[in-house]
């Protein structure tokens, strides 16, 4: 196989906790500890774990919002944390993010077309903005006219479609979805999961899919990484892990998802 | 101990709850499942006498045989905490951040039962033990921000139990919690219900939690109770098309994810979205999204059909076809 879309090696991130004493250095919290994974084009990697397990920190490092204390992220062979700022900015159109809360991630005072065009403006793309916004809206199953409406005119599921449209408007190779379906009702969640699979088939997207729900992850992810307290517990093909969880913690997540093995 | 007869909550925009019928006996564990806009929270608030101002109530809501629909706030206050208590979804928002959690838990005992500070404190301590809070004496003096999400939810459960209610309403009690903590809280609610012979109304959109916690289940859509029956039976053989659609849309890890051509399977979905209150069809609320719709659906509200002593569904297609 050719170079994977994304390779993360030995990612580690510490945060300084409040000092307990003037005389001692601040204690460190290891949010992510020595975690490695790869994502191939057209494949989905699921990251599962409870809150505080480090999965969002992992996403932030992959998005280059944060710099790891150790380890590196190679995106299409380039170390994104070593790139000079202008080049990183250019490369950013290749990896985009969808957030959990479709209410909080869209500007309520701007038409959604403006929000969807924002990543295009950020990379200095002025031409064809309208056409690309409309294209993106149609790709996520909304009408092109939706661009002129405001976020409050849409339901939660439609807003998440808009957030996905914004993420794919730059035609990225990688999508990072952080709990992108957690706030949605079951039937809406199924629609959005199907949309992500459709987009993946059409555009060959690699997806980093972060969730706490093993059942959801099982439906969409090819490979799986289970995390607890910042450490990778187990990794492998999703079907293998669901059938044969090696770890008691994975088993407890399966129980919570209503699966009895 | 609690009975709803043709109980409706009407707003000027439409009915948020239509002709609900429900009987809850001591020790029952009832799940109420539905998505946003299904009316499940409106039902919960009604059971607490907290239906919003501006709503018109009709039908009967009887607590201990007394119809409470036209009663005022003072009369409801005699019922709350002592007969019916509620825990909410977001434990941080439901606790006063400036008060020690022990004081919060003691408040209803002092207000409703006139206990002294020491009596209330002793009871709060035993409640904290009962709900499985480690080191309860120290926890009583802590503030909400010092506790984890699961511990806060346990505090809220202790608060709800403060005056020994006969019915506990849990509105999405596990939604804000981590998956494995949610299982512990669900199991705790079941244990408390069994030990105290306390009825439990468990409102959620989490089918796995309902399957774990309840004996019977009500499925709601658009303000209607569309299906009722023993939880295991309804989940296994749903009668109403909405229940079927909802269960199908749930990802099932035991299902294979790829078809014969190696293409990833799509999840079955319910087409469209839940309409706004004023746009709901007058007949069956599910009309317009239902895969097996017949012409009369949109115009005529289907009657609730009983299939067995304990099993019913409201769908035109089930009429006459008694199973």
Interface residues (C-beta under 8 A of the other chain):
Chain A: X50 X51 X155 X156 X157 X158 X185 X186 X187 X188 X189 X190 X191 X193 X194 X197 X198 X201 X212 X213 X214 X215 X216 X218 X219 X220 X238 X239 X242 X249 X252 X253 X254 X255 X256 X257 X258 X259
Chain B: X35 X36 X149 X178 X179 X180 X181 X182 X183 X205 X207 X208 X211 X212 X245 X246 X249 X250 X251 X252 X253 X254 X257 X263 X264 X266 X267 X268 X269 X270 X273 X274
